[in-house]
Amino acid sequence: QVVAVYGTLSDLLSVASNKLGIKATSVYNGKGGLIDDIALIRDDDVLFVCEGEPFIDPQTDGRAQEELTGSHTDWLTLNVGGRYFTTTRSTLVNKEPDSMLAHMFKDKDAWGNKQDHRGAFLIDRSPEYFEPILNYLRHGQLIVNDGINLLGVLEEARFFGIDSLIEHLEIAIKNSQPAEDHSPISRKEFVRFLLATPTKSELRCQGLNFSGADLSRLDLRYINFKMANLSRCNLAHANLCCANLERADLSGSVLDCANLQGVKMLCSNAEGASLKGCNFEDPSGLKANLEGANLKGVDMEGSQMTGINLRVATLKNAKLKNCNLRGATLAGTDLENCDLSGCDLQEANLRGSNVKGAIFEEMLTPLHMSQSVR
């Protein structure tokens, strides 16, 4: 169009808009220079007006120019899960050129992207989690509003293949996790826990840390302490009837006079613990099971252990003086250097046990060791 140039730059843009049927916002000279003052225009100048897009030399194929410069700055709108986002093609392409978004929008219509009635490209993903990803592609910073789940953003980053963002998110998620609390449970906390639990409910304390806690004189019947840390605990006079202490750590603990009827202590570690005067004998016939337990150096003097199962347990250097071991299973048990003086071992099974250096003086009943005792 040939137009008369007069007045101000705004007047020129208004005339151009009417002549060309567009909303002209910028004027360029023939070399692509942006004109911001009408006084810069000379006679016979060829001018170019646009609605805001960058200048493209008409002598050069626009597509080739775009590929040459890598600008891809044309604007587009995305409809992500019903929410609209306006951005540039360069934002989606340049930051992560190997991502899914880059492949989707690097070449126009290369993927045959579907568009809604407004011309926005349809993406069936969560807009809530997509927004931080788009902002990251814009300025390279991870900014997530309060209340947005980082795990959701991480899932979207993985879906779209934004590799550099994945690393940022994994670090952010790790830093946002509360520090693991390995501090032991106190008596006060545990008592509150006991009071809040119905008596008929199974109380599971499996793997919990009670190290050094004072649990003396508490009713701990039937509680599952499997693999729990009870080292150096005070369990004196506690009622542990039928409790499960399998593979629990009871090293250095005090269980003097505790009720251990029918207790399960398979493969537990009670090295150096004190179990003086404990009652393992269950009148109903349910036998305490300490098979494979580590009882090195324990003091079990005066304990009632009728029918107890100590098969292949380690009792090296243990004090078992005046214990009632009538009918106990001691097959394969290591009793090296144990003090068994005054013990009742009537009908006890000592097959294959190691009694090297053990003391059997002043036994209440004769000991018959005809069955392969080492």
Buried (B, 14 or more C-beta within 10 A) or exposed (E): EEEEBEEEBEEBBEBBBEEBEEEBEBBBBEEEEEBEEBEEBEEEEEBBBBEEEBBBEEEEEEEEBBEEEEBBBBEBBBBBBEBEBEBBBBBBBBBBEEBBBBBBBBBEEEEEBEEEEEEBBEBEBBBBBBBBBBBBBBEEEBEBEEEBEBEBBBBBBEBBBBEBBBEBBEEBBEEEEEEEEEEBBBBEEBEEEBEEEEEEEEBEBBEBBBBBBBBBBBEBBBBBBBBBBBBBBBBBBBBBBBBBBBBBBBBBBBBBBBBBBBBBBBBBBBBBBBBBBBBBBBEEEBBBBBBBBBBBBBBBBBBBBBBBBBBBBBBBBBBBBBBBBBBBBBBBBBBBBBBBBBBBBBEBBBBBBBBEEBBBEEBBEEBEBEEEBE
